[in-house]
Each structure stands twice: as C-alpha cells, then as structure tokens.
Amino acid sequence: MCLDSCVLIQNIKNMKKTVINIMVLVVFSLLLYQCEEAPDWSGETDSIAPGTVTNAQVINTAGGAIITYNLPGDNDLLGVKALYSYTTDGEELEAYSSAHTDTIKLEGFPDTETRTVQLIAIDKSKNESEPVIVEIHPLTPPVDMILESVKATEAFGGVYVTWENETEADVGIMLYAKDSTGQYFLDYTYYTDEEEGDYSFRGFDAEATDFRIQVRDRWDNFSEKLDTIITPLFETQLQGMDDDGVDIWSRFGADDGSIYWRGDAPNPRNVSASSGFRKMWDGGTSRLWGSERPGNYLSDFTDEVGNAEVFPIYFTIDLGDSYKLSRHKMWFRQKYECKENAAKSYRIWATNEPPKGMDDFDTKLESLGYWTSWEEVGGTDTWKEDGWTMICDCDGVPPSGATTQEAVTDEDRAYVRENGLEYDILSEYTSTPYRYVRFVVDHNWGNGSILHIGEVEFWGAYAGE
C-alpha cells in the first residue's frame, strides 16, 4: 500500500516537471521569435493601374442606390471607389468598398433626380483604373415617405403622432408649435428607426394650437412641412391624497383581507395593509412600499399547497373615482434605481366595475385560481375576461437602452432618479374612464420576487371632463 502510494506521488512529480519544461520551452521560443526582424508585409509597389470593374448593375432604393459589379482580376486589388454628389451640382463625395465585396451602397439623397456615379478600382499601390460611369435614380427619400404616412390627433396635454417607416431609416420626427408672436418654434424631436412608430408630444394647454410636423434624417434632409390645428385634451396629474393628507386612492381589499384571496403582494412586516401601501402616492420617493421578504411565496396566501416562489406579482389600486388615464410614471427606491427589487417588466389592467371579493368564491384556493396564473393553485387569470382591459405595457428601459442591471450606467440611474420612467396609456383606451387598476409585475431587475416601489403616478382627467 505504501509502495503504491509512493510510486503514485513520484509519477505526479514527474508529470509536473514535464509540464513546466514544456512551458519554459514555449516561452523561450516566443522570445526568440520576437527578437527576429519583423517581416515586411507592405509588399512592392508599382505604377500599373488595375483593370476596370465590369457588369455594373444598379438597384435604386429610397433615397439611394445599391451598385453591384464584377471586380477586375488584379492580385493587388485594394477595393473600389465611388465618386458622386448628393445634389446634381453639389460637392463631390467618395464611398469605398473593399476587394472582398462586389457592392457599394449609397444613401442620403434628398430627391429623385438622376445622378452620375464613377466607379474606380484602386490597387495597393494607390493606382486607379479608368472610371466606369453608371447612372442612379434614387427613389422617394425616406423623410418624404414617412411624412406621407404621418397622422396627428389630439392627446392629453399635447399631440399624438403616428407614422410608418418602411425602410427603418434613422430619422427625427420634429414638432413645431406657433407661439403668441405667430412664429413656429421647435418643441421636440423624437428620434427613431422603428418600422412603425408613435409618440405623444406633451406640455401644451387645452386650446387650439397651430402645429407643424417635419421629418429629418442624419444627412440633414428635411421633408415638406405638415401643418395642422389641434386642441390638446385637458390633462392633470391625479392626486392620491387630498390637501389634508387624506387618501383618495387606496389598496383595494386591504380592510377585509381579500388581498390575500386575490394574490396581491403582501406588505412589509408590522405595517398595516393600508398605511404601508399609501407610500406609493405620498408625493415623494424617499419612502417606499415593498413586498415582504423573502419574496412572493405561496405561504403568504395559503397553507393548503406547498410553498413556492410565484410569479407574476400582483397588486390592485382603487383610484376612488373614475378617470380617463393618459400616462403613468413609476419611481424607484432611492439608490436602487434599475437594480435588485425595482419593478422592471409589468402591465397595467383597468376596469370601472368593482372587482370580485371573497363572497364571490367558496374557498381561498378557488379565488386564487381566478385571480392569478400560478400553476400551484391552478391559476387561470380568468379575471382578465371579466371587464378588465390591459391599458399599459411597461418594460423599464433607461436612456441607454440597457436591459440588465449590470448594463445600466450611472447616467441612467441619475436620470431615472430625477425623472422616473414614464409610459403612455395605450391610445385606444385614453377616452374610457377607469376606477380600478391592477399591476401585473413579471420581473424585477434582480429576477426575484421582492418588489420595491418609490412612487406611482397617473395623469389624465376626471371622467366628466
């Protein structure tokens, strides 16, 4: 036994020595290689011009053209240069493609006028071939195509604009408004490359206003102007409590305990269901409402099934009266913006009918099955079919576009700390009054089931306004 062990130990030592010797040899070889004179990869130069491109073909595109060709057979070919100008009498510009492709793409033309393009082959000695001349006929520029599809209607506190962008061009949708002197001023530019887009320009009074819409691209091409007169709808920030600090909003079902029959997220320990919840509309983000640790577990709602962490996380607010809702904003726990327990992906459902209560069910399990989608209780989310409407789809994305908490920047968090994250109510539902809203939270930023919210805000108008 001892002999076998000793042999094994000696073999291991020999293997270690072999590995070390190999590593030393490799390092030594690399050092010798580095000491040698570096090879000259530049090659010899000459004064022989390359052959010309052949079989040039043009595919005209919106505001541009795609030109394909056959490359010459020169071994030292570097690529192809295109000489052209954006306007018929404008500055001559250059575009390049390498010898590894047979295509040059030209973009940014402001009109459909015919242009002449010179295609010149270039070799590694910078010799140039004779030019091959082709004509292109750009199609209608994206800025003009987009303007033709623009529709503008009244929105709460502003103008709701929709458009189509078939080419997914990088453009800015510009809104101008006429001031008291009769001059148009640029209110805001919304940048987009989406195939279909919409945006609500806000901050205007509920009075007839002259608006102007124009589309701009990254080459500073501008569409024609679309002028319209629109009267924005009256909008105000809805208040969760009155001037005396008395709640207008409340947590639906807090007093009778039906929140636990409905699967609504529990409150922190030692805080009543109503007083803890009101921190979400107390006018500041220094205090927060949060679900209880360790998270959203079945044991918080029933002991009749095995314990498990369950998603989504639900909670329901009674706004106290019916309102036409226009937009929503969420603020996070201070210093924890876009991280850990902050809500990330959630949807808001609304109804104007009082939600079902405990008396509508024989057992708590039956109620939980109706009010949740949790598999552990046979959840069906049937409540969604009983007069509820999904009015807002919220996917928390800060200005940088980060989708994970690791990718969120300090600038993102500073912006969110100052401004919160805002979402428009879906436009087809802004004219319908709602009293009850239910949040369905699929994820927090840490992918857990604890929820921390600094403040919830809504804008809109009373149902009669």
LOBA-16470 format. One line per 8 residues: for each residue x, y negated, z negated of C-alpha. Coordinates in steps of 0.2 Angstrom, whole numbers. Layout:
BEGIN
X:Y:Z ~ ...
END
This chain:
BEGIN
0:0:0 ~ 14:-12:-5 ~ 24:-7:10 ~ 10:-10:22 ~ 7:-27:14 ~ 25:-32:16 ~ 25:-27:34 ~ 10:-37:37
17:-53:29 ~ 33:-51:39 ~ 23:-50:56 ~ 14:-66:51 ~ 30:-75:48 ~ 37:-69:65 ~ 22:-75:74 ~ 23:-92:66
41:-93:71 ~ 37:-89:89 ~ 23:-102:90 ~ 35:-115:83 ~ 49:-111:95 ~ 36:-112:110 ~ 30:-129:103 ~ 48:-135:102
52:-129:120 ~ 37:-138:127 ~ 41:-155:118 ~ 59:-154:124 ~ 53:-150:142 ~ 42:-166:141 ~ 56:-177:135 ~ 67:-171:149
53:-174:162 ~ 51:-192:155 ~ 70:-195:157 ~ 69:-191:175 ~ 67:-205:188 ~ 48:-208:191 ~ 43:-203:209 ~ 39:-216:221
20:-214:226 ~ 19:-230:236 ~ 24:-222:252 ~ 32:-230:268 ~ 23:-245:276 ~ 21:-248:295 ~ 13:-260:306 ~ 2:-249:316
-16:-253:315 ~ -29:-240:311 ~ -42:-234:323 ~ -59:-242:323 ~ -75:-235:314 ~ -87:-227:326 ~ -106:-222:327 ~ -111:-236:316
-129:-234:310 ~ -140:-247:301 ~ -154:-244:289 ~ -162:-260:284 ~ -168:-262:266 ~ -177:-275:256 ~ -165:-290:256 ~ -151:-280:263
-145:-265:273 ~ -136:-249:272 ~ -122:-246:286 ~ -115:-229:289 ~ -101:-224:301 ~ -88:-212:306 ~ -71:-215:299 ~ -55:-215:310
-43:-201:308 ~ -28:-211:302 ~ -19:-201:287 ~ -15:-218:279 ~ -33:-225:279 ~ -37:-235:264 ~ -55:-240:267 ~ -67:-251:277
-71:-269:275 ~ -87:-278:280 ~ -87:-297:284 ~ -104:-305:283 ~ -113:-320:275 ~ -129:-322:265 ~ -136:-336:277 ~ -134:-337:295
-121:-352:293 ~ -115:-348:276 ~ -98:-344:268 ~ -90:-328:275 ~ -90:-314:262 ~ -82:-297:260 ~ -88:-280:255 ~ -77:-264:254
-79:-246:253 ~ -65:-233:251 ~ -59:-219:263 ~ -69:-207:253 ~ -86:-213:259 ~ -94:-217:275 ~ -106:-230:269 ~ -107:-249:264
-122:-256:255 ~ -126:-275:257 ~ -138:-283:246 ~ -144:-301:241 ~ -150:-308:257 ~ -163:-322:254 ~ -173:-319:271 ~ -176:-308:285
-165:-317:298 ~ -154:-307:309 ~ -135:-306:303 ~ -120:-300:311 ~ -108:-289:301 ~ -90:-285:306 ~ -83:-268:301 ~ -64:-267:300
-54:-252:295 ~ -39:-255:284 ~ -24:-244:280 ~ -12:-243:265 ~ 0:-255:274 ~ -15:-268:275 ~ -15:-266:293 ~ -33:-270:300
-42:-262:315 ~ -51:-272:328 ~ -69:-276:321 ~ -84:-267:326 ~ -99:-278:327 ~ -116:-272:321 ~ -132:-282:318 ~ -143:-280:302
-161:-286:300 ~ -165:-287:281 ~ -182:-283:276 ~ -193:-294:264 ~ -182:-298:249 ~ -187:-291:233 ~ -191:-308:225 ~ -204:-311:238
-211:-293:237 ~ -213:-295:219 ~ -222:-312:219 ~ -235:-305:231 ~ -240:-292:218 ~ -240:-304:203 ~ -256:-306:194 ~ -258:-318:179
-273:-319:167 ~ -276:-327:150 ~ -269:-319:135 ~ -269:-323:116 ~ -259:-339:115 ~ -252:-338:132 ~ -252:-329:149 ~ -252:-311:153
-242:-307:169 ~ -241:-291:178 ~ -230:-286:194 ~ -224:-272:205 ~ -205:-270:208 ~ -204:-255:221 ~ -186:-257:223 ~ -182:-258:205
-172:-274:208 ~ -164:-284:194 ~ -175:-299:193 ~ -181:-313:181 ~ -199:-317:180 ~ -200:-336:177 ~ -214:-345:169 ~ -216:-364:170
-229:-375:162 ~ -234:-393:166 ~ -231:-405:151 ~ -240:-421:147 ~ -230:-431:160 ~ -235:-420:174 ~ -218:-411:175 ~ -216:-392:175
-203:-386:163 ~ -196:-368:162 ~ -204:-360:147 ~ -195:-342:148 ~ -188:-330:160 ~ -191:-311:157 ~ -178:-300:165 ~ -182:-283:171
-178:-269:183 ~ -194:-258:180 ~ -204:-252:194 ~ -220:-259:186 ~ -219:-272:173 ~ -229:-284:162 ~ -226:-297:149 ~ -236:-309:138
-229:-327:138 ~ -234:-335:122 ~ -234:-351:112 ~ -247:-361:121 ~ -263:-369:114 ~ -280:-363:119 ~ -283:-377:133 ~ -282:-377:151
-264:-377:157 ~ -255:-378:174 ~ -243:-363:175 ~ -231:-359:189 ~ -223:-342:191 ~ -207:-339:201 ~ -196:-323:204 ~ -177:-325:204
-163:-312:207 ~ -145:-310:202 ~ -139:-319:218 ~ -149:-334:214 ~ -163:-331:227 ~ -179:-338:222 ~ -197:-333:228 ~ -210:-345:233
-220:-353:218 ~ -236:-346:212 ~ -247:-360:204 ~ -262:-356:193 ~ -273:-364:179 ~ -276:-353:164 ~ -284:-357:147 ~ -275:-346:134
-286:-337:122 ~ -285:-344:104 ~ -273:-334:93 ~ -269:-335:75 ~ -259:-324:63 ~ -270:-314:52 ~ -268:-315:34 ~ -268:-300:22
-272:-311:7 ~ -280:-327:4 ~ -273:-343:-3 ~ -276:-337:-21 ~ -266:-321:-18 ~ -282:-310:-17 ~ -281:-296:-5 ~ -291:-297:11
-283:-281:18 ~ -282:-265:8 ~ -277:-247:9 ~ -292:-238:14 ~ -297:-224:2 ~ -285:-230:-12 ~ -298:-232:-26 ~ -307:-215:-24
-291:-205:-20 ~ -296:-200:-2 ~ -279:-205:4 ~ -274:-188:-1 ~ -288:-179:8 ~ -283:-189:23 ~ -265:-185:23 ~ -260:-203:21
-242:-205:14 ~ -241:-206:-5 ~ -235:-221:-14 ~ -219:-223:-25 ~ -220:-216:-42 ~ -228:-226:-56 ~ -235:-238:-43 ~ -254:-238:-40
-261:-234:-23 ~ -267:-252:-20 ~ -254:-263:-28 ~ -239:-254:-20 ~ -247:-255:-3 ~ -250:-273:-3 ~ -232:-277:-2 ~ -233:-275:16
-243:-291:18 ~ -237:-301:3 ~ -229:-314:15 ~ -211:-309:13 ~ -199:-294:17 ~ -189:-295:0 ~ -201:-282:-7 ~ -206:-266:2
-219:-252:2 ~ -212:-235:4 ~ -217:-217:3 ~ -211:-206:-11 ~ -195:-196:-12 ~ -191:-183:-6 ~ -202:-187:8 ~ -219:-182:16
-221:-165:9 ~ -237:-154:9 ~ -236:-153:-10 ~ -240:-171:-11 ~ -258:-167:-4 ~ -262:-149:-9 ~ -255:-134:-18 ~ -265:-122:-8
-252:-120:5 ~ -233:-118:5 ~ -223:-133:3 ~ -215:-140:19 ~ -210:-157:26 ~ -223:-163:38 ~ -224:-175:52 ~ -231:-187:58
-233:-198:43 ~ -250:-207:42 ~ -257:-222:33 ~ -273:-232:35 ~ -277:-251:33 ~ -294:-259:31 ~ -292:-277:38 ~ -308:-282:28
-317:-289:44 ~ -317:-286:62 ~ -303:-294:73 ~ -298:-295:91 ~ -280:-290:89 ~ -267:-297:101 ~ -250:-291:94 ~ -241:-283:80
-225:-285:71 ~ -215:-274:59 ~ -202:-280:47 ~ -190:-268:38 ~ -182:-266:21 ~ -169:-279:20 ~ -151:-272:23 ~ -158:-256:31
-164:-263:47 ~ -165:-249:61 ~ -157:-236:49 ~ -162:-222:37 ~ -180:-223:32 ~ -186:-238:43 ~ -200:-233:54 ~ -195:-231:72
-207:-222:84 ~ -226:-225:79 ~ -243:-228:86 ~ -257:-238:80 ~ -275:-232:82 ~ -290:-243:78 ~ -309:-241:75 ~ -323:-253:70
-333:-239:61 ~ -329:-234:43 ~ -318:-218:43 ~ -324:-202:36 ~ -322:-199:17 ~ -321:-185:5 ~ -340:-182:5 ~ -339:-178:24
-329:-162:20 ~ -332:-146:9 ~ -313:-144:5 ~ -297:-154:5 ~ -290:-142:17 ~ -304:-145:29 ~ -301:-164:28 ~ -283:-162:30
-286:-151:46 ~ -297:-165:53 ~ -286:-180:48 ~ -268:-173:53 ~ -260:-162:66 ~ -250:-152:53 ~ -249:-134:58 ~ -248:-129:40
-266:-134:37 ~ -272:-130:54 ~ -272:-149:59 ~ -281:-154:74 ~ -281:-173:74 ~ -300:-172:78 ~ -302:-190:70 ~ -295:-197:86
-310:-191:95 ~ -322:-200:83 ~ -322:-218:89 ~ -303:-221:87 ~ -293:-229:100 ~ -274:-230:102 ~ -271:-248:104 ~ -252:-250:102
-237:-239:106 ~ -222:-244:96 ~ -205:-237:100 ~ -192:-248:90 ~ -178:-253:101 ~ -167:-268:96 ~ -160:-280:109 ~ -145:-269:113
-157:-255:118 ~ -149:-243:105 ~ -160:-228:102 ~ -150:-220:87 ~ -145:-229:71 ~ -126:-225:75 ~ -128:-236:91 ~ -137:-251:83
-125:-266:82 ~ -123:-279:68 ~ -130:-291:80 ~ -146:-280:82 ~ -148:-279:64 ~ -146:-298:61 ~ -159:-301:75 ~ -171:-289:68
-169:-295:50 ~ -173:-313:56 ~ -187:-308:69 ~ -193:-291:65 ~ -199:-280:80 ~ -214:-286:90 ~ -226:-276:100 ~ -241:-281:111
-258:-273:109 ~ -262:-264:125 ~ -271:-277:135 ~ -287:-267:139 ~ -291:-267:120 ~ -287:-285:115 ~ -305:-291:118 ~ -313:-277:107
-314:-280:88 ~ -307:-268:76 ~ -308:-267:57 ~ -298:-251:53 ~ -280:-247:59 ~ -271:-231:57 ~ -252:-229:59 ~ -246:-213:65
-227:-213:62 ~ -217:-199:72 ~ -200:-203:67 ~ -190:-215:56 ~ -172:-220:61 ~ -164:-206:50 ~ -176:-192:57 ~ -183:-189:39
-200:-191:32 ~ -197:-205:19 ~ -205:-222:25 ~ -199:-239:20 ~ -208:-255:27 ~ -205:-273:23 ~ -220:-281:31 ~ -234:-278:43
-241:-292:53 ~ -255:-294:66 ~ -260:-308:77 ~ -277:-311:85 ~ -294:-319:82 ~ -310:-316:72 ~ -322:-306:82 ~ -334:-321:84
-320:-332:92
END
